[in-house]
Amino acid sequence: MYAYIQDVPIDQPTYERIVELIGDEPLEGSLLHLCVRREDGGLRYIDVWESETACTRAFTERIHPAVDAAFDGLRPGEPSTTHLEVVHASGALTAMVDPR
């Protein structure tokens, strides 16, 4: 399991545009994606993936192309990522993950 948080330098309409461009088909290997509002009004992503490999593939194949399109090819750069050490996970989504 691979998890991280990112504080992203975008507003909600831009986020919604990126989600629209990614499309409705689930990202392979994504277990959970939350976009939450921080106290300062900015947005934070909390993501949990089956593996870092699945995450990297999704960014290469679907996420970065959508972000690039939302910014007309002038993406402001990759936000800082804080990796989270998963000590324990439970809940319905974790039942779908191969523990190997």
TIMARZA-144058 format. One record per residue (C-alpha): residue in one letter; x, y, z. Coordinates in steps of 0.5 Angstrom, whole numbers, padded with zeros to 4 digits, always signed. Example, Ala and Ser with C-alpha at 12.3 -4.5 7.8 and 13.67 -1.06 7.14 Angstrom:
BEGIN
A+0025-0009+0016
S+0027-0002+0014
This chain:
BEGIN
M+0000+0000+0000
Y+0002+0007-0002
A+0000+0013+0001
Y+0001+0021+0001
I-0002+0028+0002
Q-0001+0034-0003
D-0002+0041-0002
V-0004+0043-0009
P-0004+0051-0011
I-0010+0051-0015
D-0017+0053-0014
Q-0024+0049-0014
P-0026+0050-0021
T-0019+0048-0023
Y-0019+0042-0019
E-0026+0040-0022
R-0024+0041-0029
I-0018+0036-0028
V-0023+0031-0025
E-0027+0032-0031
L-0021+0031-0036
I-0019+0025-0032
G-0026+0022-0034
D-0030+0017-0030
E-0026+0011-0031
P-0023+0009-0024
L-0016+0010-0024
E-0013+0003-0024
G-0010+0002-0017
S-0013+0008-0013
L-0016+0006-0007
L-0018+0013-0004
H-0017+0020-0007
L-0020+0025-0002
C-0020+0033-0004
V-0021+0037+0002
R-0021+0044+0004
R-0015+0046+0009
E-0016+0052+0014
D-0013+0057+0010
G-0018+0055+0004
G-0013+0051+0000
L-0014+0044-0003
R-0010+0038+0000
Y-0010+0031-0003
I-0010+0025+0001
D-0009+0019-0004
V-0008+0011-0002
W-0006+0007-0008
E-0005-0001-0008
S+0003+0001-0010
E+0007+0006-0012
T+0008+0003-0018
A+0000+0004-0020
C+0001+0011-0017
T+0006+0013-0022
R+0003+0009-0028
A-0004+0013-0027
F+0000+0020-0026
T+0004+0018-0033
E-0002+0016-0037
R-0008+0020-0034
I-0007+0025-0029
H-0001+0029-0032
P-0004+0029-0039
A-0011+0032-0035
V-0007+0037-0031
D-0003+0039-0037
A-0009+0040-0041
A-0013+0044-0036
F-0007+0049-0036
D-0006+0049-0043
G+0001+0046-0043
L+0003+0051-0038
R+0003+0046-0031
P+0005+0050-0025
G+0010+0045-0023
E+0009+0039-0019
P+0006+0040-0011
S+0011+0038-0006
T+0009+0031-0004
T+0009+0028+0004
H+0009+0020+0004
L+0006+0017+0009
E+0008+0011+0013
V+0002+0006+0013
V+0002+0003+0020
H-0005+0000+0019
A-0011+0000+0015
S-0018-0003+0015
G-0024-0002+0012
A-0028-0004+0006
L-0023-0001+0001
T-0017-0005+0004
A-0021-0012+0003
M-0019-0011-0004
V-0012-0010-0003
D-0007-0016-0004
P-0003-0016+0002
R+0003-0019-0001
